[in-house]
Amino acid sequence: MYRFIKTVTILFLVSLISSLSFVSCKSKATIVGTTEKTSYLKANKIIEKYNNNKTDFSTLYIKSNIKYTDYKQSQNVTAEIKIKKDEQILISIRYLGFIVAKASITPSAVNYYEKISGEYFEGDFSALSQFLGTNLDYNKIQNMLLGSAMDDLKNGQYISSFTDQSYRLDDTSDNNIKKSFYFDADNFLITKQEITQVAEERMIQVVYSNKKEFNKMMLPLLIEIDTYQKKGKSEINLEYNTITFNEEISFPYSVPNGYKRIIIK
């Protein structure tokens, strides 16, 4: 159980990028036309339509079920996720009704503690980025929880394609890190995103489904996260049960006395 709690806590803090794994990259997408009902669009037009989707809110409160499965175990917990847009994310992980881990994330700081191990971490994204060998930031975590692209799509170089009523963008700006984003052809919401570290043989796939409109903003009610690496596959499913917008919510966070600090070098 300890290993599971630690995994879920770290998951939110590093936005799953630490769990990227290998996917074969023998072929690349090319720009193609289509004979289907929806016409071909260039990459910049797809990005423009995607960015037209609104994510306008001040605060967001989510109650979620989380199921974690890997090659050794399967566990279920619940989580409360509080978001103050672009400022703070507070995640409380519960098991049998009791808080077992808590994380506070801001653009400048990453803090969390685990009750089972009696350990805590205080630092920033630079420490985690150096430890994981990949850039992390607050927006990646916030976007993943909102069902948005983890990257700012304006910064990539893309090849676009269309198949099965979905648009796809493949980022060609980095030979080692492969990124693919899939969009619903009707509303241009993200349905899936994949990030692969080729040399490290790691990959993450995030699938968003069962989307619902709240205050003119669409959110997925189910987020399925599959990670692949040499030692095996892991799955984390987040099912959003309760969602409320723009209410006055608090973000209490303090490390209990007597906990041991973790230092990441």
Order of alpha helices (4+ residues) and beta strands (2+ residues): alpha-alpha-beta-beta-beta-beta-beta-beta-alpha-alpha-beta-beta-beta-beta-beta-beta-beta-beta
